[in-house]
């Protein structure tokens, strides 16, 4: 069974950092590009970052460039999103996606 399980969300103050993790199960992880997407309340799903299968190429949405870093560990079947300098507008449910599947999401709240 394919599963993507996110973790690492929580409450952080503006300017703070969080590291999201996504564990992959049930598919050949190393063959697939992976993405992080987010959805804020009342807003559309928004692509945040993606990384190719080997981990050597990444792309970031404009508003997170220089603040967020996507990475992966194919041996551990994990993908990460390091989020620094968090802003209130980064608050959302963050989803890990790959191989056509989605995780259940992890909530990120940015508030003082």
Residue, then its C-alpha position, 0 to 999 in steps of 0.5 A: x500500500x502506498x503511503x506518504x506520512x508527513x510530520x513536523x508541523x506545529x506552531x511557530x512565531x514569525x521568523x522562526x523555523x520548522x522542518x517538515x518530514x515525509x516518509x514514503x511507503x509502498x513504492x520505489x521512492x528513488x524513481x520519483x520526483x517529490x513535491x511539497x504543496x500547501x493549502x491555507x484556509x479558504x485558498x487554493x492548493x499551492x505548489x511550494x517546492x519539488x525535487x527530482x528523483x536523484x535529489x540533484x535538482x530542486x525548484x521553489x515557488x517564488x515566495x519561498x525562495x531563499x527561505x525554504x529548502x527541499x531535500x530527500x534521502x533516498x536510502x531512508x525514503x524521506x523527503x524534507x522541507x526546511x522552512x526558515x524565516x516563516x511568515x504568517x502567510x506561510x501558515x497552511x496545511x502542508x502536503x507531501x506528494x509523489x508518484x500520484x499520491x498525497x499524504x494526509x498533511x501537517x498543519x503549520x501555524x505561524x503566529x506570535 
